[in-house]
Amino acid sequence: MIETLLIAFIQGITEFIPVSSSLHIIIFSDLLGIKKNILNSVALHFGSLIALIVYFYNDKKFLIIFKNYKFLFNLFVFSVMPVFLIGFLFYSILSLDLKIGLISIMGTLIFGIILIFTDKLKSNNYNLYDVSRKKLFVIGLFNCLALIPGVSRSASIIVGSRFMGLDFENSIRLSLILSLPVISGAFFLTIIKNVNNGDFAIYEILINILFSFFISYYSIKVFYRFSTKKGFKVFGIYRIVLSLFLIVYYF
């Protein structure tokens, strides 16, 4: 049970920050010798999903954005559909089961360097819902890079947003908003793939959901407040250090 809660803690802490939660879960599972449990993974994602929805509900700035239906439509078409389309077309190639290898290590390292660089980019002072379709599409293409092991959904969206001139706060907002359909899709896809798997303990699933929810919720709050003021350099440095650790440990 302690090992399961530790994985839930790792999931909650890393799901929304630009460091790849999947990669960290694999690392800690390998270090602790924990066997992967699909249903526990579903529970962790569900807890993070509920935390995200609750956070949006309690934040007036996000509620205003969600009332702008034109922006949400453009966001879905130009930033969400590309990653769904690429994921669907190359589903057999892009495995959902992340393994530590050269690609994931390089993804971790390269995006660590890029994150540090993006802190120096200039920001345009415009509202998030004034972002053009062209910029949303480019951000959507960056979102597709999250399909590469080690890159991280949050990191790819933040990098794309910064290159398109969004400031720290709006980059984080867009990253969190785009997390909603992606986590939801991964959640339901995992359920569909494992619908006949009945090997689980209901109490363990519920504990994972609750623990993941609370850790994810407060992780979002801390990440939002910290990076809005400080940017993403610290995460870039962390990713570089992590990539060096992965090289030493796995090779």
NORWO-V269221 format. One record per helix or strand of 2 or more residues. SS is the DSSP state (alpha for helix, beta for strand). FROM is the first residue (numbers start at 1). LEN is the number of residues. If there is no record, write none. Layout:
BEGIN
SS|FROM|LEN / SS|FROM|LEN
END
This chain:
BEGIN
alpha|2|13 / alpha|21|12 / alpha|38|20 / alpha|60|7 / alpha|69|21 / alpha|102|17 / alpha|128|3 / alpha|133|15 / alpha|153|11 / alpha|168|26 / alpha|202|29 / alpha|233|18
END
